C-alpha cells in the first residue's frame, strides 16, 4: 500500500528492508539466488550471505541454520509449515522456470494458479515466479 506523503514516517524506521532465508548451507542458497536473479553477492561467508536488491533499499540475506527443515508445500497438518516465500516477477515465465530448473530448483507438484509457477529452491523453500507486466 503506498504511503501517504502527507503523513510522517513512523519514528525510528529508515525505510530499509531485509528478508532472510535460513538454510543448512547459506552460501549454496545465496549463490542459487544470485545466479537466478543476476544480482551479485555483497557478503559471502559460510554463516551469512547477502544480495542487495538493485534500485531498492533492501536485500536478500541467507543465514546458516544447522537444523533447517524444508517446509512442506502445500502445507499439511503436523508438518513443517512455510513461514514466508518470495514472489519473483519475470517477463518470460517459461524461460524463468527453465532457468530456475537449470540452477537446481524443481517445479512443485501442486500449482494453485495457471499464471504462476511455484518452484522449490535447493534448500527446500518454495518461491513463486509470475509474469510481471509492469
mmCIF file of the C-alpha atoms, coordinates in Angstrom:
data_MODEL
# 
_entry.id   MODEL 
# 
loop_
_atom_site.group_PDB 
_atom_site.id 
_atom_site.type_symbol 
_atom_site.label_atom_id 
_atom_site.label_alt_id 
_atom_site.label_comp_id 
_atom_site.label_asym_id 
_atom_site.label_entity_id 
_atom_site.label_seq_id 
_atom_site.pdbx_PDB_ins_code 
_atom_site.Cartn_x 
_atom_site.Cartn_y 
_atom_site.Cartn_z 
_atom_site.occupancy 
_atom_site.B_iso_or_equiv 
_atom_site.pdbx_formal_charge 
_atom_site.auth_seq_id 
_atom_site.auth_comp_id 
_atom_site.auth_asym_id 
_atom_site.auth_atom_id 
_atom_site.pdbx_PDB_model_num 
ATOM 1   C CA . UNK A 1 1   ? 0.000  0.000   0.000   1.00 0.00 ? 1   UNK A CA 1 
ATOM 2   C CA . UNK A 1 2   ? 1.517  3.383   -0.968  1.00 0.00 ? 2   UNK A CA 1 
ATOM 3   C CA . UNK A 1 3   ? 2.415  5.613   1.919   1.00 0.00 ? 3   UNK A CA 1 
ATOM 4   C CA . UNK A 1 4   ? 0.527  8.894   2.130   1.00 0.00 ? 4   UNK A CA 1 
ATOM 5   C CA . UNK A 1 5   ? 3.230  11.518  1.581   1.00 0.00 ? 5   UNK A CA 1 
ATOM 6   C CA . UNK A 1 6   ? 1.397  13.902  3.911   1.00 0.00 ? 6   UNK A CA 1 
ATOM 7   C CA . UNK A 1 7   ? 1.748  11.514  6.857   1.00 0.00 ? 7   UNK A CA 1 
ATOM 8   C CA . UNK A 1 8   ? 5.117  11.483  8.614   1.00 0.00 ? 8   UNK A CA 1 
ATOM 9   C CA . UNK A 1 9   ? 7.001  8.181   8.622   1.00 0.00 ? 9   UNK A CA 1 
ATOM 10  C CA . UNK A 1 10  ? 6.814  6.099   11.757  1.00 0.00 ? 10  UNK A CA 1 
ATOM 11  C CA . UNK A 1 11  ? 9.606  7.370   14.024  1.00 0.00 ? 11  UNK A CA 1 
ATOM 12  C CA . UNK A 1 12  ? 12.687 5.194   14.007  1.00 0.00 ? 12  UNK A CA 1 
ATOM 13  C CA . UNK A 1 13  ? 12.111 3.292   10.757  1.00 0.00 ? 13  UNK A CA 1 
ATOM 14  C CA . UNK A 1 14  ? 14.552 4.145   7.965   1.00 0.00 ? 14  UNK A CA 1 
ATOM 15  C CA . UNK A 1 15  ? 12.800 2.507   5.013   1.00 0.00 ? 15  UNK A CA 1 
ATOM 16  C CA . UNK A 1 16  ? 15.405 -0.239  4.580   1.00 0.00 ? 16  UNK A CA 1 
ATOM 17  C CA . UNK A 1 17  ? 14.015 -3.807  4.491   1.00 0.00 ? 17  UNK A CA 1 
ATOM 18  C CA . UNK A 1 18  ? 15.834 -7.119  4.557   1.00 0.00 ? 18  UNK A CA 1 
ATOM 19  C CA . UNK A 1 19  ? 14.477 -10.619 4.007   1.00 0.00 ? 19  UNK A CA 1 
ATOM 20  C CA . UNK A 1 20  ? 16.417 -13.535 5.486   1.00 0.00 ? 20  UNK A CA 1 
ATOM 21  C CA . UNK A 1 21  ? 16.142 -17.191 4.488   1.00 0.00 ? 21  UNK A CA 1 
ATOM 22  C CA . UNK A 1 22  ? 17.623 -19.891 6.672   1.00 0.00 ? 22  UNK A CA 1 
ATOM 23  C CA . UNK A 1 23  ? 19.457 -22.881 5.221   1.00 0.00 ? 23  UNK A CA 1 
ATOM 24  C CA . UNK A 1 24  ? 21.919 -25.557 6.249   1.00 0.00 ? 24  UNK A CA 1 
ATOM 25  C CA . UNK A 1 25  ? 24.222 -24.193 3.504   1.00 0.00 ? 25  UNK A CA 1 
ATOM 26  C CA . UNK A 1 26  ? 23.500 -20.465 3.101   1.00 0.00 ? 26  UNK A CA 1 
ATOM 27  C CA . UNK A 1 27  ? 26.348 -19.986 0.609   1.00 0.00 ? 27  UNK A CA 1 
ATOM 28  C CA . UNK A 1 28  ? 24.870 -22.524 -1.802  1.00 0.00 ? 28  UNK A CA 1 
ATOM 29  C CA . UNK A 1 29  ? 21.417 -20.961 -1.465  1.00 0.00 ? 29  UNK A CA 1 
ATOM 30  C CA . UNK A 1 30  ? 22.769 -17.418 -1.875  1.00 0.00 ? 30  UNK A CA 1 
ATOM 31  C CA . UNK A 1 31  ? 24.661 -18.459 -4.996  1.00 0.00 ? 31  UNK A CA 1 
ATOM 32  C CA . UNK A 1 32  ? 21.486 -20.070 -6.374  1.00 0.00 ? 32  UNK A CA 1 
ATOM 33  C CA . UNK A 1 33  ? 19.514 -16.808 -5.979  1.00 0.00 ? 33  UNK A CA 1 
ATOM 34  C CA . UNK A 1 34  ? 22.435 -14.690 -7.198  1.00 0.00 ? 34  UNK A CA 1 
ATOM 35  C CA . UNK A 1 35  ? 22.585 -16.709 -10.421 1.00 0.00 ? 35  UNK A CA 1 
ATOM 36  C CA . UNK A 1 36  ? 18.786 -16.915 -10.726 1.00 0.00 ? 36  UNK A CA 1 
ATOM 37  C CA . UNK A 1 37  ? 18.319 -13.152 -10.418 1.00 0.00 ? 37  UNK A CA 1 
ATOM 38  C CA . UNK A 1 38  ? 21.625 -12.000 -11.906 1.00 0.00 ? 38  UNK A CA 1 
ATOM 39  C CA . UNK A 1 39  ? 22.448 -9.902  -8.837  1.00 0.00 ? 39  UNK A CA 1 
ATOM 40  C CA . UNK A 1 40  ? 25.900 -10.077 -7.212  1.00 0.00 ? 40  UNK A CA 1 
ATOM 41  C CA . UNK A 1 41  ? 26.551 -11.031 -3.621  1.00 0.00 ? 41  UNK A CA 1 
ATOM 42  C CA . UNK A 1 42  ? 27.765 -8.344  -1.224  1.00 0.00 ? 42  UNK A CA 1 
ATOM 43  C CA . UNK A 1 43  ? 28.649 -10.709 1.627   1.00 0.00 ? 43  UNK A CA 1 
ATOM 44  C CA . UNK A 1 44  ? 29.602 -14.332 1.093   1.00 0.00 ? 44  UNK A CA 1 
ATOM 45  C CA . UNK A 1 45  ? 30.571 -16.480 4.074   1.00 0.00 ? 45  UNK A CA 1 
ATOM 46  C CA . UNK A 1 46  ? 29.624 -19.939 5.359   1.00 0.00 ? 46  UNK A CA 1 
ATOM 47  C CA . UNK A 1 47  ? 27.385 -18.329 8.013   1.00 0.00 ? 47  UNK A CA 1 
ATOM 48  C CA . UNK A 1 48  ? 25.886 -15.270 6.302   1.00 0.00 ? 48  UNK A CA 1 
ATOM 49  C CA . UNK A 1 49  ? 25.415 -14.038 2.729   1.00 0.00 ? 49  UNK A CA 1 
ATOM 50  C CA . UNK A 1 50  ? 23.638 -11.003 1.284   1.00 0.00 ? 50  UNK A CA 1 
ATOM 51  C CA . UNK A 1 51  ? 22.381 -9.926  -2.120  1.00 0.00 ? 51  UNK A CA 1 
ATOM 52  C CA . UNK A 1 52  ? 21.457 -6.229  -2.432  1.00 0.00 ? 52  UNK A CA 1 
ATOM 53  C CA . UNK A 1 53  ? 18.304 -5.681  -4.493  1.00 0.00 ? 53  UNK A CA 1 
ATOM 54  C CA . UNK A 1 54  ? 19.209 -3.259  -7.307  1.00 0.00 ? 54  UNK A CA 1 
ATOM 55  C CA . UNK A 1 55  ? 17.410 0.075   -7.098  1.00 0.00 ? 55  UNK A CA 1 
ATOM 56  C CA . UNK A 1 56  ? 15.898 -0.676  -3.691  1.00 0.00 ? 56  UNK A CA 1 
ATOM 57  C CA . UNK A 1 57  ? 16.795 -0.090  -0.078  1.00 0.00 ? 57  UNK A CA 1 
ATOM 58  C CA . UNK A 1 58  ? 16.512 -3.818  0.541   1.00 0.00 ? 58  UNK A CA 1 
ATOM 59  C CA . UNK A 1 59  ? 18.383 -7.077  0.336   1.00 0.00 ? 59  UNK A CA 1 
ATOM 60  C CA . UNK A 1 60  ? 18.013 -10.823 0.415   1.00 0.00 ? 60  UNK A CA 1 
ATOM 61  C CA . UNK A 1 61  ? 20.104 -12.474 3.096   1.00 0.00 ? 61  UNK A CA 1 
ATOM 62  C CA . UNK A 1 62  ? 20.871 -16.081 3.896   1.00 0.00 ? 62  UNK A CA 1 
ATOM 63  C CA . UNK A 1 63  ? 21.890 -17.388 7.313   1.00 0.00 ? 63  UNK A CA 1 
ATOM 64  C CA . UNK A 1 64  ? 23.139 -20.759 8.481   1.00 0.00 ? 64  UNK A CA 1 
ATOM 65  C CA . UNK A 1 65  ? 20.596 -22.826 10.377  1.00 0.00 ? 65  UNK A CA 1 
ATOM 66  C CA . UNK A 1 66  ? 22.150 -26.184 11.188  1.00 0.00 ? 66  UNK A CA 1 
ATOM 67  C CA . UNK A 1 67  ? 18.767 -27.796 11.844  1.00 0.00 ? 67  UNK A CA 1 
ATOM 68  C CA . UNK A 1 68  ? 16.850 -26.217 8.949   1.00 0.00 ? 68  UNK A CA 1 
ATOM 69  C CA . UNK A 1 69  ? 13.866 -28.339 7.912   1.00 0.00 ? 69  UNK A CA 1 
ATOM 70  C CA . UNK A 1 70  ? 12.409 -27.544 4.486   1.00 0.00 ? 70  UNK A CA 1 
ATOM 71  C CA . UNK A 1 71  ? 8.729  -26.611 4.605   1.00 0.00 ? 71  UNK A CA 1 
ATOM 72  C CA . UNK A 1 72  ? 6.035  -28.800 3.101   1.00 0.00 ? 72  UNK A CA 1 
ATOM 73  C CA . UNK A 1 73  ? 4.246  -27.430 0.021   1.00 0.00 ? 73  UNK A CA 1 
ATOM 74  C CA . UNK A 1 74  ? 1.336  -27.423 0.020   1.00 0.00 ? 74  UNK A CA 1 
ATOM 75  C CA . UNK A 1 75  ? 1.000  -27.282 3.775   1.00 0.00 ? 75  UNK A CA 1 
ATOM 76  C CA . UNK A 1 76  ? -0.013 -30.373 5.707   1.00 0.00 ? 76  UNK A CA 1 
ATOM 77  C CA . UNK A 1 77  ? -1.075 -30.622 9.360   1.00 0.00 ? 77  UNK A CA 1 
ATOM 78  C CA . UNK A 1 78  ? 1.772  -31.730 11.605  1.00 0.00 ? 78  UNK A CA 1 
ATOM 79  C CA . UNK A 1 79  ? 4.485  -30.973 9.004   1.00 0.00 ? 79  UNK A CA 1 
ATOM 80  C CA . UNK A 1 80  ? 6.950  -28.077 8.829   1.00 0.00 ? 80  UNK A CA 1 
ATOM 81  C CA . UNK A 1 81  ? 4.996  -25.030 7.635   1.00 0.00 ? 81  UNK A CA 1 
ATOM 82  C CA . UNK A 1 82  ? 6.207  -22.398 5.197   1.00 0.00 ? 82  UNK A CA 1 
ATOM 83  C CA . UNK A 1 83  ? 6.755  -19.157 7.116   1.00 0.00 ? 83  UNK A CA 1 
ATOM 84  C CA . UNK A 1 84  ? 7.209  -16.938 4.060   1.00 0.00 ? 84  UNK A CA 1 
ATOM 85  C CA . UNK A 1 85  ? 8.086  -17.170 0.400   1.00 0.00 ? 85  UNK A CA 1 
ATOM 86  C CA . UNK A 1 86  ? 9.499  -14.979 -2.349  1.00 0.00 ? 86  UNK A CA 1 
ATOM 87  C CA . UNK A 1 87  ? 7.405  -13.778 -5.298  1.00 0.00 ? 87  UNK A CA 1 
ATOM 88  C CA . UNK A 1 88  ? 9.668  -13.046 -8.266  1.00 0.00 ? 88  UNK A CA 1 
ATOM 89  C CA . UNK A 1 89  ? 8.400  -11.197 -11.329 1.00 0.00 ? 89  UNK A CA 1 
ATOM 90  C CA . UNK A 1 90  ? 9.518  -12.085 -14.831 1.00 0.00 ? 90  UNK A CA 1 
ATOM 91  C CA . UNK A 1 91  ? 8.621  -11.079 -18.376 1.00 0.00 ? 91  UNK A CA 1 
ATOM 92  C CA . UNK A 1 92  ? 9.112  -14.683 -19.586 1.00 0.00 ? 92  UNK A CA 1 
ATOM 93  C CA . UNK A 1 93  ? 7.538  -17.243 -17.266 1.00 0.00 ? 93  UNK A CA 1 
ATOM 94  C CA . UNK A 1 94  ? 8.578  -20.337 -19.226 1.00 0.00 ? 94  UNK A CA 1 
ATOM 95  C CA . UNK A 1 95  ? 12.119 -19.005 -19.604 1.00 0.00 ? 95  UNK A CA 1 
ATOM 96  C CA . UNK A 1 96  ? 12.363 -18.196 -15.886 1.00 0.00 ? 96  UNK A CA 1 
ATOM 97  C CA . UNK A 1 97  ? 11.121 -21.685 -14.973 1.00 0.00 ? 97  UNK A CA 1 
ATOM 98  C CA . UNK A 1 98  ? 13.712 -23.258 -17.266 1.00 0.00 ? 98  UNK A CA 1 
ATOM 99  C CA . UNK A 1 99  ? 16.472 -21.040 -15.856 1.00 0.00 ? 99  UNK A CA 1 
ATOM 100 C CA . UNK A 1 100 ? 15.490 -21.878 -12.261 1.00 0.00 ? 100 UNK A CA 1 
ATOM 101 C CA . UNK A 1 101 ? 15.453 -25.594 -13.103 1.00 0.00 ? 101 UNK A CA 1 
ATOM 102 C CA . UNK A 1 102 ? 18.914 -25.369 -14.701 1.00 0.00 ? 102 UNK A CA 1 
ATOM 103 C CA . UNK A 1 103 ? 20.219 -23.965 -11.388 1.00 0.00 ? 103 UNK A CA 1 
ATOM 104 C CA . UNK A 1 104 ? 18.714 -26.754 -9.274  1.00 0.00 ? 104 UNK A CA 1 
ATOM 105 C CA . UNK A 1 105 ? 15.156 -25.642 -8.481  1.00 0.00 ? 105 UNK A CA 1 
ATOM 106 C CA . UNK A 1 106 ? 12.263 -28.023 -9.033  1.00 0.00 ? 106 UNK A CA 1 
ATOM 107 C CA . UNK A 1 107 ? 8.707  -27.253 -10.024 1.00 0.00 ? 107 UNK A CA 1 
ATOM 108 C CA . UNK A 1 108 ? 6.295  -28.039 -7.191  1.00 0.00 ? 108 UNK A CA 1 
ATOM 109 C CA . UNK A 1 109 ? 3.760  -30.776 -7.845  1.00 0.00 ? 109 UNK A CA 1 
ATOM 110 C CA . UNK A 1 110 ? 0.932  -28.544 -6.602  1.00 0.00 ? 110 UNK A CA 1 
ATOM 111 C CA . UNK A 1 111 ? 0.335  -25.439 -8.749  1.00 0.00 ? 111 UNK A CA 1 
ATOM 112 C CA . UNK A 1 112 ? -2.615 -23.349 -7.486  1.00 0.00 ? 112 UNK A CA 1 
ATOM 113 C CA . UNK A 1 113 ? -2.650 -20.843 -10.379 1.00 0.00 ? 113 UNK A CA 1 
ATOM 114 C CA . UNK A 1 114 ? -2.128 -21.218 -14.128 1.00 0.00 ? 114 UNK A CA 1 
ATOM 115 C CA . UNK A 1 115 ? -0.209 -17.924 -14.451 1.00 0.00 ? 115 UNK A CA 1 
ATOM 116 C CA . UNK A 1 116 ? 2.159  -18.551 -11.521 1.00 0.00 ? 116 UNK A CA 1 
ATOM 117 C CA . UNK A 1 117 ? 4.722  -21.317 -11.141 1.00 0.00 ? 117 UNK A CA 1 
ATOM 118 C CA . UNK A 1 118 ? 5.573  -22.476 -7.643  1.00 0.00 ? 118 UNK A CA 1 
ATOM 119 C CA . UNK A 1 119 ? 9.184  -23.619 -7.548  1.00 0.00 ? 119 UNK A CA 1 
ATOM 120 C CA . UNK A 1 120 ? 11.238 -25.203 -4.756  1.00 0.00 ? 120 UNK A CA 1 
ATOM 121 C CA . UNK A 1 121 ? 14.766 -23.863 -4.294  1.00 0.00 ? 121 UNK A CA 1 
ATOM 122 C CA . UNK A 1 122 ? 17.706 -26.178 -3.492  1.00 0.00 ? 122 UNK A CA 1 
ATOM 123 C CA . UNK A 1 123 ? 17.199 -25.683 0.281   1.00 0.00 ? 123 UNK A CA 1 
ATOM 124 C CA . UNK A 1 124 ? 13.503 -26.588 0.019   1.00 0.00 ? 124 UNK A CA 1 
ATOM 125 C CA . UNK A 1 125 ? 11.982 -23.089 0.208   1.00 0.00 ? 125 UNK A CA 1 
ATOM 126 C CA . UNK A 1 126 ? 9.001  -22.542 -2.122  1.00 0.00 ? 126 UNK A CA 1 
ATOM 127 C CA . UNK A 1 127 ? 9.150  -19.420 -4.301  1.00 0.00 ? 127 UNK A CA 1 
ATOM 128 C CA . UNK A 1 128 ? 6.786  -18.149 -6.967  1.00 0.00 ? 128 UNK A CA 1 
ATOM 129 C CA . UNK A 1 129 ? 7.552  -16.981 -10.479 1.00 0.00 ? 129 UNK A CA 1 
ATOM 130 C CA . UNK A 1 130 ? 4.898  -14.829 -12.114 1.00 0.00 ? 130 UNK A CA 1 
ATOM 131 C CA . UNK A 1 131 ? 4.559  -12.589 -15.148 1.00 0.00 ? 131 UNK A CA 1 
ATOM 132 C CA . UNK A 1 132 ? 5.240  -9.013  -14.125 1.00 0.00 ? 132 UNK A CA 1 
ATOM 133 C CA . UNK A 1 133 ? 3.584  -6.843  -16.756 1.00 0.00 ? 133 UNK A CA 1 
ATOM 134 C CA . UNK A 1 134 ? 4.973  -3.585  -15.398 1.00 0.00 ? 134 UNK A CA 1 
# 
